[in-house]
Amino acid sequence: MFSEERREKILEVLKKEGRVLAKELSDALQVSIDSIRRDLSTLEDKGLVKRTHGGAIPVTKVKKGPIAPTERYTEGTMHENAIVKEAAKWIQAGDTLFIGGAAIHYVLLKYLPSVPLTVVTNSLKIADALREQENIDLYVIGGKVKNSGNMTDALAIQLVSHYSFDLTFVTGGGISERGISTATPEAAAFMKAVGTVSKKSIGLFTHNKIGVHAFANVGPVSNLAAVITDGESSREHLDAIKQQGVKVIIANTEKNGTEKAE
């Protein structure tokens, strides 16, 4: 099989499966793993795939449309669960937390410790999930409600300035050495306002968001105390983030969230 035919096969598998692993491709196509790695590098250079640790994923669009709430709020992927389980270790009794309305924030809720907490959110879905928790004092930031149930408009930005948070869990459309980014300028402005009143911010990003530059910039990665990701993230991009003084923690999915700090 010629290299071009092999690369076409790789793209077919990627389109069908949503990800490819170099070892599996090597076995399936009966070529060396080094040949597969060269193929993936070539495809990445052409903008057709995004390399990850051990494989590749589809290229993420700069500006993506909103995810339907029924698809957004689920039990979460293996990677999301490992990341948020690690994130929950940063929470201490008596903390005031800001928890947004992203999919990974919803997954985080089941790992919140059973200690006294204050939680502030801009998400109706998050608020509804927490409203009966006796150990949590719950506050909701108002504003125009989007289809997702989140509020990020000018009123929400104004209201968030009246609070102070011990800990904020940050996510978005992407993170790289260029900064944290998200899908819309409105959401970026709201996230920036939250960061301004937060003593500590922790980034929660699955591998498919590492090295990605989404449409609207939120701020530099140096605003984060740490970034928690999974083992499939590109080491090259993680190294670039670490060079800006940010701790990188890789959540071990095999052991459901044990920590490896780098």
Secondary structure, 3 states (H helix, E strand, C coil): CCHHHHHHHHHHHHHHHCCEEHHHHHHHHCCCHHHHHHHHHHHHHCCCEEEECCEEEECCCCCCCCCCHHHHCCCCCHHHHHHHHHHHHHCCCCCEEECCCCHHHHHHHHHCCCCCEEEEECEHHHHHHHCCCCCEEEEECCCCCCCCCECCCHHHHHHHCCCCECEEEECCCEEECCEEEECCHHHHHHHHHHHHCECCEEEECCHHHECCCCCEEEECHHHCCEEEEECCCCHHHHHHHHCCCCEEEEEECCCCCEEEEC
